Amino acid sequence: MGLTHFDEAPEREYSVGHIRGRWTLLGEGGGSVGVGVRRIQLPPGGWSTPAHDHGRSEEIFYVLGGEGVSWQRGSAAAIGTGDCILYRPRGGEHTLHAGAAGLDVLTFGTREFDEAIRFPQLGLSVVGGRAVASEGGPPDGTPVQFVREAEHGPPPLAPEPGTRPRTIVNVADIEPDWVRRPRVARGRRDMGRALGSLRTGLGHVTVPAGRLASPQHCHSVQEEIFVVLAGEGTLLLDDEQTRVRAGHVICRPPGTGVSHALRAEAGDLTLLAYGTRETSDVCFYPRSGKISFAGLGVICRLERLDYWDGED
């Protein structure tokens, strides 16, 4: 079904020097394919990861609670509840540091896999035609980069955080764009556009009671993940209906042919909607029979035929 919950998805606990926290593998639990989402809960003073910079993956973080700093390229900026942080590929090494109240974040990102051949007996891997030293992690499964970063020590922090860059915005600072139709109604804050994301997007969506967040639809190429922040609703997958509540994560890989939508129930439903931006995407709306061609900005209806129609 592509459904999991904060309390049901697999977890990992890390405590390696200054890198400490609980990771909930929401994307893995929900069955996402080309993108992922994880919840990272940091104790006071903990760091989320080694300082790192992706070559291809774009990451968007959403702060569920607590406070701390976003550290990037030697500069630290204060973050708190409702903040969104964008880390672009090749945008500079980055990590998160929790303040006195701890830090609770969701991290969304694309999954990128490069061909690499590993030679365990030699301690080498061939990456992009070059042989580089490689090693396995400790027996307990802790990533080797966490161990090496712990040996090196945490990144340097100034006594006070600096100016927040444009790649950090708070949900309260963005006016919602409202759609009010007989069946569909939503107020959407486009966090991804405000941050300047390129390959992916993140929306903060409020759906009034009894309304749909969008018409039921299915994508050919775009992948979507929804995280319910507050309220109760119903997940529609074709004709199947499943109740969801705060903490539920819905993963919708592309090309399934199964249409989806979310409907608010007794009160407002608040959720995060994350997805890829694919100009080659074709989106089908089964109720109306419409097809949307994303890269062309064209919506039309086509005649549905049997595979053998006109072939015999």
N, C-alpha and C positions, 0 to 999 in steps of 0.2 A: 504493500500500500504506500510505502514511502513516508511513514509516520513514526515519530519517536517523541520522547519527552525528556526534559531536563533530568528527571528522576529515573529514567529508564536506559538512557544511552550509556555505552561503555565509558569508563573513566580511567585516567592515569594520574598518579600523584608523583610530583618531582620535588626533590629536596637535594640540590647539588650546589653547595656553597650558597651564593647569593640568589641563585635561580630556584625559586620555590613556588609551587602552586598546584592546583587541581585542574586538570584538563578533562572536559566532557566532550566526547567525540560525536557531536550531533550529526554531522554530515555522514559519517560512517554508519551511525545508527539508523539514519533515515534513508540510506541508499543513494546519496548523491553520486554523480559520476565525474563530471568535468570541473565541478566547483565543490567547495566545502564550507562548513561552518563549525566552529568549536567554541565552547565556553571556557574561559580561563579565569579562575578565581585565585587571586593573589593575596597572601596574608600581608599585614603591615610590613613594609620594608622589602618585600619580595620583588624580584625582577622576573619578567615573563619568559624571556628567551635570551640567548646570546645576541649581541648586536649583529645584525645581518642585513644584507641587501639582496633582493631578488633580481635576477636578470630578466625574467619574463612575467612572473606572477604579480598581479595587482591585488592589494589587500585593503579592505575597509573594516574598521573596528567601530563597534557601538558600545558605549559604556552603560551597562545596566545599573551600576551602583558603585559607591565608594569614591575615592579620589586618589590622584597620583600625578605622574608626569609622563608625557610622551617624549622619549629621548631620540633625537635624530641628528646625525652629523655633529655631535658634540653639543647640541643645544637642547634644552629641556623646556617644555611648555606644559602648564597646568591643565589637567583634564578632570572632568567629573561627570556625574549622572546626566545622560542625554547627549553627551558629546559624541561626534563621529570624527574618526581620524582616517585619512587616506594616506597610504604608502604606495607610491607609484614604483613600477619596476625601474631599477637603476636610479632610484631617487635618493640614495644615501642610506647608510646603515642605521637601523632603528631598533628600538625595544621599548618596553613599558616598565615603569617602576611604581609600586604601590605606596601610597602615603599612610598616615596613621590609622585611617579607617579601612585599609585594604582596598582592593580594586577588583571589580567584577565586570568582565567584558565579553562580548561576542566578536569573534574574528571571522570574517568572510573572505574567501580568496579563490582564485583560479588554481587548478591543479595542472602543473606543467611537468611533462616527463621528457627528459632528453636521453637519447641512447647512450649507454655507458656499459663497457664490458669490464667486469671485475675479475682479477686474478688473485684469489685469496692466498695462495702459497707464496706469491711474490710481494704481496702488500701493495699492489698497483692496480689502478683502474685506467682505462683508456676513455677519455672524455673529449669529444670533438677532435679526435685524431691525435691527442696529446696524452702521454702517460703521466699520471699524477699519483702521488703517494695516497694510499687509502688504508683505513683500518676499521674494524668492527667496533661496535659499542660494548660497554660492560655487559656481563652476563644477565644483569637485572633488567636489561632493555632500555636503560637510559641512553638517549642519543649521545654519541661521542662528542658532538660540538658543545653540549651542555657541560660535559666533564672538562673539556679543555678551557671553556670560558670560566668555569668555576676556579680552575687553577690560575687563570690570568687575573681574575678579579673583576668587579663591576666597572662599568663606564664611569668616568668622572662626572660629578654633579656640582653645579654652582650652588652657592648658599640659597639663592632664590630662583624660581623659574623665570624664563625670559618671555618675550613677546610671542603670542600664539600665531603660527603661520596660517595662511589661507586654507591649508589642507586640514584644518580643525574647525568644525562648526558645531553649534548646539541646535538640537531640534527645535527649541523654543524660539530661535532667531529666524526661522523660516516660516513664512506664511503658507498655510495649506491651500492647495488648489482644489476647489470643490467641484464635484460632479453630482448633480441631483436629477436622477431619472426615475420613472415609475418603479423599476425593479432594482436598479443599481444606484448606490449613493456612497460617496467616499470623499474624505478630505485627505489629500496626499501631499506630503512634504518631500520634495525630491532632494534627498541628501546627497546622492551621487553627483548630480549636476552642480550643486552648491560647492561641493568639494573639488570638482574638476576631474572626476574619474573618467576614464576613457573606454575601458573594455567591459566594465561592469557597472551596475547601478544599485542603489539602495534607497528605498522609499519608506517613510514612516506614515502608516495609513490608519485612519479612523473610519469605521463603518457603523452607521446608525443601526439601531435595532431593527431586525426584519429585512434588511437590505443586503444585496450582494456587493462584494468589493469590486467585482468585474463580471462581465458576461462569462459564461462557461466557455472554455476554449482549450486548445492544445497546440503546442509549438512543435515545429519540425527540428529546429536547431537550438533555439534558446533554452537554457536551463534555469529553473527558478527554485528558490528556497524561501519559505515563509516561516516566521517565528512569531507566535502569539504572545504578546506582551501583557495584555489585560483583557478581561471579559471572556465570554463563552460564545462559541459559534458552531457552525456545521461545515464540514468539508464535503464537497460534492465531487465525486469521481464517477463520471458518466451518471448512471442511475443509483449508485451507491452513496449513502449518506453516513457520516461518522461525526460524532460530537467531539469538539476540541475545546481546550481551555488554555489559560496562561501557562506557558512552559512547553507547549506542544510545538514541534518543528515538522514542517511538511516539505518534503523534497520531491520535486517534479522534474525528472530527467527529460530530455527532449526525445521526440520520435517514438513515444509510447502509443500514440493514437488514442489515449484516454484523456478526456477533457476534464478540467478542474475549475472550481470556483470556491469561494468562501462566503458564507452568509452569517451575519451577526444574529444572535438570538435575543434574549430578554433585554440586554443593555448594549451599549457601544462595544464594539470589538476593535482592539488596537493591535496592530501587527507591524512587523518589518517585512518588506518584500524585496528580496535580493535576486538579481538575475544578470545574465550575460547580455551584451549588445551584439547581435549578429545580423548583419545586413542581408544575409542570404536566408533568413528565417521566413517560413510560411506558417501562418497561424490560421487554424480552422475554428469556426464558431458553429457548433452543431445545431443550436436552437434556430438560428437564422439562416444557416447554410452559407454564410459568408466566408471568404478567404482573404486574408491580408498578406500582402507581399511587402515585408518590412523595408527592404532597400529601395523600393520604388515608391512607397507611400500610396499604394493602390489597394483598394478594397473592392471586391467584386463577388459575383456568384457564378459558379461553373455548374454545368449539368453533370450529375452523378450517373455513371454508367457501369455496367458489368464489365469485367475484364475482357470477355470474349465478344462484347458488342461490336458488330461490324467486321469481325475477323473471319467469320465463317461464310 
